[in-house]
Amino acid sequence: MDIQGVVAELKQEASRIERAIAALLGLGSQPARRGRPPKASQPKSGNRKKRFTMSAAARAKIAAAQRARWAKQKRKGGAKKTKTTQKKAAGRKPMSPAMRKKLSAMMKARWAARKSGA
């Protein structure tokens, strides 16, 4: 065997090994796919259950019941709105001027004591 033939075979072997390494690295670089597989790989819809379709009468019955619920809700809401528009209930009674003066004096005394203590 001549040296040129051996070199050519080794180069072919090296290129084959490089292609194999590139293919293996390419497989490892792709992250594992999560979730539902694409539609093409999903099984045929032959084993799926048929979707339920509602009849027009059933749909009308449900719509009428929902309209009745909304009417009832609006009646309740209308009564509430009249109460809130008349007078908004306050959380506290307003403070009298005498009480305000007393509170002010108490707070001034408290802060003076804290300043002198510090």
C-alpha positions in Angstrom: 0.0 0.0 0.0 1.3 3.4 -0.9 1.3 6.3 1.6 -1.0 8.5 -0.6 -3.8 5.9 -0.4 -3.4 5.5 3.4 -3.6 9.3 3.8 -6.7 9.5 1.6 -8.5 6.8 3.6 -7.5 8.5 6.9 -8.9 11.9 5.6 -12.2 10.2 4.7 -12.4 8.5 8.1 -11.7 11.9 9.8 -14.4 13.6 7.8 -16.9 10.8 8.7 -16.0 11.2 12.4 -16.4 15.0 12.2 -19.9 14.6 10.6 -20.9 12.2 13.4 -19.6 14.5 16.1 -21.5 17.5 14.5 -24.7 15.4 14.3 -24.4 14.4 18.0 -23.7 17.9 19.1 -26.7 19.1 17.1 -29.0 16.6 18.9 -27.7 17.7 22.3 -28.1 21.4 21.7 -31.8 21.3 21.1 -33.7 21.6 24.4 -36.2 18.9 25.3 -39.6 19.9 24.0 -42.3 20.5 26.7 -46.1 20.4 26.4 -48.4 19.1 23.8 -46.8 17.7 20.6 -47.5 19.6 17.4 -50.7 18.8 15.6 -49.0 16.8 12.9 -47.7 14.2 15.4 -51.0 13.9 17.3 -53.2 10.9 16.7 -56.2 11.2 14.4 -59.4 12.5 15.9 -61.2 9.2 15.4 -60.8 8.2 19.0 -62.0 11.7 20.3 -65.5 12.1 21.7 -68.0 14.0 19.6 -68.7 17.6 20.9 -72.1 18.2 22.4 -74.2 20.7 20.4 -77.0 22.4 22.2 -80.4 22.5 20.6 -82.0 25.8 19.8 -84.8 25.3 22.4 -82.2 24.6 25.2 -80.2 27.6 24.2 -83.4 29.8 24.3 -84.3 28.4 27.7 -80.9 29.2 29.1 -81.0 32.7 27.6 -84.4 33.4 29.1 -83.2 32.3 32.5 -80.1 34.5 32.3 -82.2 37.5 31.3 -84.4 36.9 34.3 -81.3 36.8 36.5 -80.1 40.1 35.1 -83.5 41.7 35.5 -83.6 40.6 39.2 -80.0 41.9 39.7 -80.9 45.3 38.2 -83.9 45.6 40.4 -81.8 45.0 43.5 -79.1 47.4 42.2 -81.6 50.1 41.5 -82.8 50.1 45.1 -79.3 50.4 46.4 -78.4 53.3 44.1 -81.2 55.4 45.5 -80.0 55.0 49.0 -76.4 55.9 48.2 -77.4 59.0 46.2 -79.5 60.4 49.0 -76.7 60.5 51.6 -73.4 58.9 51.8 -72.9 57.3 55.2 -69.8 58.6 56.9 -67.5 56.4 58.9 -67.2 58.7 61.9 -69.0 61.6 63.4 -67.3 65.0 62.9 -65.2 66.1 65.9 -66.4 69.0 68.0 -64.2 72.1 68.3 -63.8 71.4 72.1 -62.6 67.9 71.5 -60.2 69.0 68.8 -58.7 71.5 71.2 -58.4 68.9 73.9 -56.7 66.4 71.5 -54.3 69.0 70.3 -53.2 69.9 73.8 -52.7 66.2 74.7 -50.6 65.6 71.6 -48.5 68.8 72.3 -47.9 67.5 75.8 -46.9 64.1 74.6 -44.4 65.4 72.0 -42.9 67.8 74.6 -42.4 64.9 77.0 -40.8 62.9 74.3 -38.5 65.7 73.2 -37.3 66.3 76.8 -36.8 62.6 77.4 -34.7 62.2 74.3 
